[in-house]
Amino acid sequence: MARVVVTGGSGKLGRAVVRDLLDHGWDVVVLDSQAGADERAHLVRADLTDHGQVIAALTAVDDAYRQVDAVVHLAAIPAPGLAPNAATFANNVLATYHVFEAARVAGVRNIVWASSETVLGLPFTEQVPPYFPVDEDYRVVPTTSYSLGKAVDEEIAHHFCRWDPQSKIVGLRFSNVMEPHDYAAYDAFQDDALERSWNAWGYIDARDGAQAVRKALALQTTGYDVFIIANADTVMRRPSADLLAEVFPDVPLRRPVVGRETLLSIDKARRILGYEPEHSWQDEAG
């Protein structure tokens, strides 16, 4: 079995990613400061802000393993507002640099990591996007220390791949991560289009996020690339075109939107990764 190290495997998305990779035949090592991932995975406790610990974890850990084939980097302070700005930036960017550099030292050339929808300019209530559906074509527009850190991480990934043209680093710009139990709350904001307009009513079911990670790992390519990863629908029951007409009437449409389709374009992920969401919040919430 190929071995993958997953940082942040105890987190909301991490748990789904670890479970999915195990179910699809990967040997999974979770690199985290705490337990919480699938017990089938091997847990190595490490501080990602300590460069030495990260290098050691990606090379060999006693008799647990002596080779790593791929890395999935998910660990981070997961959103703005959870820590002081400088602490969020310092933790997240330093951890990402350490993971990328440790992978380079260890000769690991297959890396998938969690960027964020926030680099697209969220919240859209303050920063209106240039068009809908938003996609990967326009320059990132970070508005918080968290999203600035993700933008810096993307730039770091670009240059690591420039230094080693045989490496692959795929950044997945995940939308708001949800688990099935979260969908019970969705009825509460159906009458107010503004409440979830901050990210164009997007979300990602953790299970579909895990699918995207697995397919990004399997992608046969080199170099750096980024993909928006959202679900195929929005969090609303109303048609997407109606939501846009009410909340963003002056933002141009690049193409027509049909029904309740996502306004965070997953066209590129579908085309290149073969990503296709399998879960909808309405399947769970009714």
Secondary structure, DSSP 4 states (H G I P E B T S, - for coil): --EEEEETTTSHHHHHHHHHHHHTT-EEEEEESS--S-TTSEEEE--TT-HHHHHHHTT-BTTTBS---EEEE--S--STTSS-HHHHHHHHHHHHHHHHHHHHHHT--EEEEEEEGGGGTS-TTTS--SSBSB-SSSPP---SHHHHHHHHHHHHHHHHHHH-TT-EEEEEEE--EE-GGGGGGGGGGTT-TTTTGGGTT--EEHHHHHHHHHHHHH----EEEEEEE--SB-SSSS-HHHHHHHH-TTSPBSS---TTB-SB--HHIIIII-------HHHHH-
